[in-house]
């Protein structure tokens, strides 16, 4: 696994009286995310140019162009920790805001992790990259969303709604991306259990924002996380507890009906072998979109009792439901 300290459940207390937040941290992470040098404008000359090119490549990245553009991205030469952190920051930022491309950005991270960075003394494959990636994801996770949203409530009225919406989108996007990083084994089971426990929070005072993110995360990783529980009795106990908590939240009159239904939908999905009621939106190639359109047209033709080739019509590129670039 890549990090994670001692074990523990979600609701324990430390000897000092504070909440024990579980097995998340090998060391104390920063309480506040600080922008890396490239974003703060402190990188100059060649380093600033590398970051400009990195962003430009990621803006063009698609499922179809993945191999070529990801090779170009790696060849930019992230020769310092500042540049590596900058590259990771751009990837995480884009994954948060372009959630349908989360799987593709996780695949890019996996490719980077499998490419040793000799200039940084990284003889073991991707050790430095994994360390920086974990630190970046953890720093984002540590931000107090409730405090952040309360602070935004004090923003000028004309800006407030947009900023709150953006903050929520980023947080949910981040949770989904963390799930995709777990899918490609860049984050360990221990870290994911810690994330889940953190999102459940205090049973007496459930935080609806966090429960919403929890449902998004478990939709992505539930099957894989539960499969991993067969290897460790402690993790199997955690999973049993999660299902109890979700059942209780689904029946809790103190929380909104939207969140109650999300919890119930998740439990229903788990009962059906973690099969979602509808496929989650993700990036597709143009060829996949054309296939989706064809399938839709065949369905329509069959419904109308016509031959698919006989002018069934209908179905634009949007019928597949997923965005595509290219």
Secondary structure by P-SEA (a helix, b strand, c coil): cccccccccccccccccccccccccccccccbbbbcccccccccaaaaaaaaaaaaaaaaccccaaaaaaaaaaacccccaaaaaaaaaaaaaaaaaaccaaaaaaaaaaaaaacccccccccccaaaaaaaaaaaaaaaaaccaaaaaaaaaaccccaaaaaaaaaaaaaaaaaaaaaaaaaaccccaaaaaaaaaaaacccccccaaaaaaaaaaaaccaaaaaaaccccaaaaaaaaaaaaaaaaaaacccccaaaaaaaaaaaaaaaaccccccccbbbbcaaaaaaaaaaaaaaaaaaacccccccccccccccccccccc
